[in-house]
Amino acid sequence: MKSVSRYLIVLLLLAALVAGSVPSMAQDAETYGMVVFLKGSEFFNWAYAGMVDAAARIGDHIEVQLLGPAEWDASLEAREIEQLTARGVDGILATAGDAETMNASIDGAIAAGIPVVLFDSDAPGSDRLAFAGTNNYNAGCSAGQAVAEWHGDAARVGISTFPGPDHLGKRVAGFEDCLAAAAPGAEVVQVVNDEGRVDGAETAITAMLQANPTINVIFASHGNPGPGAAAAVRNLGIVGEIDIMAFDFGLPVLELIESGEIRATVGQNPYLMGYMGMLLAYGARHETGVTAGTGFGPYASLVDTGVQILGPDDIDPFKNPPTFE
């Protein structure tokens, strides 16, 4: 009978392998939270979709949650992280709405033994374990090089950004450095504060263009000033005279690329940020023999998810973003 039982077990395992899965012992449930600074945005929905898919690949014992304020507020993000820490979740993915505001909450989670992986926007002064996202200096550099190809030394650029987030500062620095290297005669005429809003960008860019009629390019350092710049150019009646390099691929940006009001956008890979972030957090949650004694399992401290300059011929894959409540 024992040999028959063993034979049946082997047959069952072979059948499972042919079907593409092997039965496994029941595993304890684990919970991982993603905390964003603008819940409901297309960008972060792409990132959460990556997290959801990575969790499904790990196993059905993994539960994931999307948390964060509906308005850009790093202090509310910090509070969400503190609440997840108090609940004793297994891991946290977060994007830093401000480079400093969230440090204490991140450090508190790490001190409690909860792995924290940041994506999109880093908080390098915190104790976070890893960052999965765009190398923002290189992303800005790609935009600067593209603008140099468009206009060469004749480029006269206005930049729309706002102070605070670490990633925006790096994008602007990369843009300025690589534009200057590729087109030494080009000039950044003015940098304006759009306060992180489309309407703020429209107002600030309108004033900038009125004060500086030589500007022929606008670089938007994040997702909102692209549509704001297009509105400003439209209101001033100078469509076709200003090239706009946007950032990210929200539907308003894609529509404006199709209409010709935005020339191109810097496309990040938020899906890969969420996917890799989940895998990093899960790996850090589970120690191995090699990393025993560190408190966390193996993880890569930095993962560059890359960018692509997207023009009218490149945007079709991004027209149907995922949605989550």
C-alpha positions as CSV (number, residue, x, y, z in Angstrom):
1,M,0.0,0.0,0.0
2,K,2.9,2.4,0.8
3,S,4.3,2.0,-2.7
4,V,0.9,2.6,-4.2
5,S,0.4,5.7,-2.1
6,R,3.8,7.0,-3.1
7,Y,3.0,6.3,-6.8
8,L,-0.2,8.3,-6.5
9,I,1.6,11.2,-4.9
10,V,4.1,11.2,-7.7
11,L,1.3,11.2,-10.3
12,L,-0.5,14.1,-8.6
13,L,2.7,16.1,-8.4
14,L,3.4,15.4,-12.1
15,A,-0.1,16.4,-13.0
16,A,0.3,19.7,-11.1
17,L,3.6,20.4,-12.9
18,V,1.9,19.9,-16.3
19,A,-0.9,22.2,-15.2
20,G,1.7,24.9,-14.3
21,S,1.5,24.8,-10.5
22,V,2.6,22.7,-7.6
23,P,0.5,22.4,-4.4
24,S,2.1,24.2,-1.5
25,M,1.5,24.2,2.2
26,A,-0.9,26.9,3.4
27,Q,1.1,30.1,4.3
28,D,0.3,32.7,6.8
29,A,-1.4,35.8,5.5
30,E,0.8,38.9,5.0
31,T,-0.3,42.5,4.5
32,Y,1.6,45.2,2.6
33,G,0.5,48.8,2.2
34,M,1.2,51.3,-0.6
35,V,1.1,55.0,0.6
36,V,0.9,57.7,-2.0
37,F,0.7,61.5,-1.8
38,L,-2.2,61.8,-4.4
39,K,-4.5,58.8,-4.2
40,G,-6.5,58.3,-7.4
41,S,-3.9,59.7,-9.7
42,E,-3.3,57.7,-12.9
43,F,0.4,57.5,-12.1
44,F,0.0,55.9,-8.8
45,N,-2.8,53.6,-10.1
46,W,-0.2,52.3,-12.6
47,A,2.2,51.7,-9.7
48,Y,-0.4,50.0,-7.6
49,A,-1.3,47.7,-10.5
50,G,2.3,46.6,-10.5
51,M,2.2,45.9,-6.8
52,V,-1.1,43.9,-7.2
53,D,0.4,41.8,-10.0
54,A,3.7,41.2,-8.0
55,A,1.7,40.1,-5.0
56,A,-0.4,37.7,-7.1
57,R,2.8,36.2,-8.4
58,I,4.1,35.6,-4.9
59,G,0.9,33.9,-3.7
60,D,-2.7,34.4,-2.7
61,H,-1.7,34.8,1.0
62,I,-0.5,38.3,0.2
63,E,-2.9,41.2,0.7
64,V,-2.1,44.7,-0.6
65,Q,-3.8,48.0,0.2
66,L,-3.6,51.5,-1.5
67,L,-3.6,54.4,1.0
68,G,-3.0,58.1,0.9
69,P,-4.7,61.6,0.7
70,A,-6.7,62.8,-2.2
71,E,-4.7,66.1,-2.1
72,W,-0.9,66.4,-2.2
73,D,0.0,66.3,1.5
74,A,3.2,64.6,2.8
75,S,2.1,65.0,6.5
76,L,-1.0,62.9,5.8
77,E,1.2,60.3,4.1
78,A,3.4,60.2,7.3
79,R,0.2,59.6,9.3
80,E,-0.7,56.7,7.1
81,I,2.7,55.1,7.6
82,E,2.4,55.5,11.4
83,Q,-1.0,53.8,11.3
84,L,0.4,50.9,9.2
85,T,3.2,50.6,11.7
86,A,0.8,50.5,14.6
87,R,-1.1,47.7,12.8
88,G,2.1,45.7,12.4
89,V,1.9,45.2,8.6
90,D,4.5,43.1,6.9
91,G,5.8,45.8,4.6
92,I,5.3,49.3,3.3
93,L,5.8,50.9,-0.2
94,A,5.6,54.7,-0.2
95,T,6.4,57.7,-2.3
96,A,7.7,60.8,-0.5
97,G,5.6,63.8,-1.2
98,D,8.3,65.8,0.6
99,A,11.9,64.8,1.1
100,E,11.9,65.5,4.8
101,T,8.4,65.4,6.2
102,M,8.1,61.6,6.2
103,N,11.5,60.7,7.6
104,A,10.4,60.2,11.2
105,S,7.5,57.9,10.2
106,I,9.7,55.9,7.8
107,D,12.3,55.5,10.5
108,G,9.7,54.5,13.0
109,A,8.5,51.7,10.7
110,I,12.0,50.4,10.2
111,A,12.7,50.5,13.9
112,A,9.6,48.3,14.4
113,G,11.1,45.8,12.0
114,I,8.8,46.7,9.0
115,P,10.6,46.9,5.7
116,V,9.9,50.2,3.9
117,V,10.6,50.6,0.2
118,L,10.2,54.0,-1.5
119,F,9.3,54.5,-5.1
120,D,9.0,57.4,-7.5
121,S,10.1,60.1,-5.0
122,D,12.9,59.2,-2.5
123,A,13.5,60.4,1.1
124,P,17.3,59.8,1.1
125,G,17.6,61.2,4.7
126,S,15.4,58.4,6.1
127,D,16.3,54.9,7.0
128,R,14.3,53.4,4.1
129,L,15.7,50.1,2.9
130,A,15.4,50.6,-0.9
131,F,14.3,52.9,-3.6
132,A,12.7,51.6,-6.8
133,G,12.1,54.3,-9.4
134,T,13.4,56.7,-11.9
135,N,16.9,58.0,-11.7
136,N,15.4,61.5,-11.7
137,Y,18.6,63.3,-12.7
138,N,18.9,61.0,-15.7
139,A,15.2,61.6,-16.6
140,G,15.8,65.3,-16.6
141,C,18.9,64.7,-18.6
142,S,16.9,62.8,-21.3
143,A,14.5,65.7,-21.5
144,G,17.4,68.2,-21.8
145,Q,19.0,66.2,-24.6
146,A,15.7,66.0,-26.5
147,V,15.2,69.8,-26.3
148,A,18.7,70.3,-27.5
149,E,17.9,68.1,-30.5
150,W,14.8,70.2,-31.2
151,H,16.3,73.6,-31.0
152,G,20.1,73.4,-30.4
153,D,21.7,76.6,-29.3
154,A,18.5,78.5,-30.1
155,A,16.6,76.9,-27.2
156,R,15.2,79.4,-24.8
157,V,13.5,77.4,-22.0
158,G,11.1,78.1,-19.2
159,I,10.8,75.5,-16.5
160,S,7.8,74.7,-14.3
161,T,8.3,73.0,-11.0
162,F,7.9,73.6,-7.3
163,P,10.2,73.4,-4.3
164,G,10.2,70.5,-1.8
165,P,10.2,67.1,-3.5
166,D,13.7,65.7,-3.9
167,H,12.9,64.1,-7.3
168,L,11.8,67.4,-8.9
169,G,15.0,69.1,-7.9
170,K,17.0,66.3,-9.5
171,R,15.0,66.4,-12.7
172,V,15.6,70.1,-13.1
173,A,19.3,69.8,-12.3
174,G,19.6,67.0,-14.9
175,F,17.7,68.9,-17.5
176,E,19.8,72.1,-17.1
177,D,23.2,70.2,-17.0
178,C,22.5,68.0,-20.1
179,L,20.9,70.9,-22.1
180,A,24.0,73.0,-21.5
181,A,26.3,70.1,-22.4
182,A,24.4,69.3,-25.7
183,A,23.7,72.9,-26.7
184,P,26.1,75.4,-24.9
185,G,24.3,78.3,-26.5
186,A,20.9,77.3,-25.1
187,E,19.5,79.2,-22.1
188,V,17.1,78.5,-19.2
189,V,15.4,81.8,-19.1
190,Q,13.2,81.4,-16.0
191,V,12.1,78.7,-13.5
192,V,8.6,79.2,-12.0
193,N,6.8,77.7,-9.0
194,D,3.5,76.0,-10.1
195,E,2.6,74.9,-6.6
196,G,2.1,71.3,-7.9
197,R,-1.2,72.2,-9.6
198,V,-2.4,72.4,-13.2
199,D,-4.1,75.8,-12.5
200,G,-1.0,77.0,-10.7
201,A,1.1,76.1,-13.7
202,E,-1.2,77.8,-16.1
203,T,-1.0,81.0,-14.1
204,A,2.7,80.9,-13.5
205,I,3.6,80.0,-17.1
206,T,1.2,82.6,-18.6
207,A,3.1,85.3,-16.6
208,M,6.4,83.8,-17.5
209,L,5.7,83.8,-21.3
210,Q,4.3,87.4,-21.1
211,A,7.5,88.6,-19.4
212,N,9.9,86.5,-21.6
213,P,8.7,86.5,-25.2
214,T,12.0,84.8,-26.3
215,I,11.0,81.5,-24.6
216,N,10.3,78.7,-27.2
217,V,10.3,75.6,-25.0
218,I,8.6,74.8,-21.7
219,F,9.9,71.9,-19.6
220,A,7.3,70.5,-17.1
221,S,9.2,68.7,-14.3
222,H,6.1,66.7,-13.2
223,G,2.7,65.7,-14.5
224,N,0.6,68.8,-13.8
225,P,2.5,71.6,-15.6
226,G,2.2,70.0,-19.0
227,P,-1.5,70.6,-19.3
228,G,-1.1,73.9,-17.5
229,A,1.5,75.0,-20.1
230,A,-0.7,74.0,-23.0
231,A,-3.6,76.1,-21.5
232,A,-1.3,79.1,-21.1
233,V,0.0,78.8,-24.6
234,R,-3.6,78.4,-25.9
235,N,-4.8,81.4,-23.9
236,L,-2.0,83.6,-25.3
237,G,-2.8,82.6,-28.9
238,I,0.7,81.2,-29.5
239,V,0.0,77.6,-30.2
240,G,2.6,76.2,-32.5
241,E,5.2,78.7,-31.4
242,I,6.2,77.0,-28.1
243,D,7.3,73.3,-27.8
244,I,6.3,71.7,-24.5
245,M,8.2,68.8,-23.0
246,A,5.8,67.3,-20.4
247,F,6.3,64.6,-17.8
248,D,4.5,61.3,-17.3
249,F,1.6,60.0,-19.4
250,G,-1.7,61.0,-17.7
251,L,-4.6,61.0,-20.1
252,P,-4.7,64.9,-20.4
253,V,-1.0,64.8,-21.5
254,L,-1.7,62.0,-24.0
255,E,-4.7,63.9,-25.5
256,L,-2.6,67.0,-25.8
257,I,0.2,65.1,-27.6
258,E,-2.4,63.7,-30.0
259,S,-3.7,67.2,-30.6
260,G,-0.2,68.5,-31.2
261,E,-0.2,71.0,-28.3
262,I,2.4,69.0,-26.4
263,R,5.4,67.8,-28.5
264,A,6.5,65.0,-26.2
265,T,6.6,63.7,-22.6
266,V,9.1,62.0,-20.4
267,G,7.5,58.6,-19.7
268,Q,8.4,56.9,-16.5
269,N,7.5,53.3,-15.6
270,P,5.3,53.4,-12.6
271,Y,4.0,49.9,-13.1
272,L,7.6,48.5,-12.7
273,M,8.1,50.7,-9.7
274,G,5.2,49.1,-7.9
275,Y,6.1,45.6,-9.1
276,M,9.7,45.8,-8.1
277,G,8.9,47.6,-4.9
278,M,6.6,44.8,-3.8
279,L,9.2,42.1,-4.6
280,L,11.8,44.1,-2.7
281,A,9.6,44.5,0.4
282,Y,8.7,40.8,0.3
283,G,12.3,39.8,0.1
284,A,13.3,42.1,2.9
285,R,10.4,40.7,5.1
286,H,11.9,37.2,4.9
287,E,15.4,36.6,6.1
288,T,17.7,34.0,4.5
289,G,20.7,32.2,6.0
290,V,23.0,34.6,4.3
291,T,21.4,37.7,5.8
292,A,20.4,36.2,9.2
293,G,20.9,38.7,12.0
294,T,20.3,41.8,10.0
295,G,16.6,41.9,10.8
296,F,15.7,42.0,7.1
297,G,16.1,39.6,4.2
298,P,18.0,40.4,0.9
299,Y,17.1,43.4,-1.1
300,A,18.7,45.8,-3.6
301,S,19.0,49.3,-2.3
302,L,18.4,51.0,-5.6
303,V,16.5,49.9,-8.7
304,D,16.4,52.3,-11.7
305,T,13.1,51.7,-13.6
306,G,14.1,54.0,-16.5
307,V,12.3,56.5,-18.8
308,Q,11.4,56.9,-22.5
309,I,10.7,60.1,-24.4
310,L,7.2,59.5,-25.8
311,G,5.9,61.2,-28.9
312,P,2.6,60.7,-30.9
313,D,3.7,57.3,-32.2
314,D,4.5,55.9,-28.7
315,I,1.5,56.6,-26.5
316,D,-1.1,53.9,-27.5
317,P,-0.1,51.4,-24.7
318,F,-0.9,54.1,-22.0
319,K,-4.4,55.1,-23.1
320,N,-6.2,52.7,-20.8
321,P,-4.9,53.3,-17.2
322,P,-6.0,51.0,-14.4
323,T,-8.4,52.3,-11.8
324,F,-8.8,51.6,-8.1
325,E,-11.0,52.9,-5.3
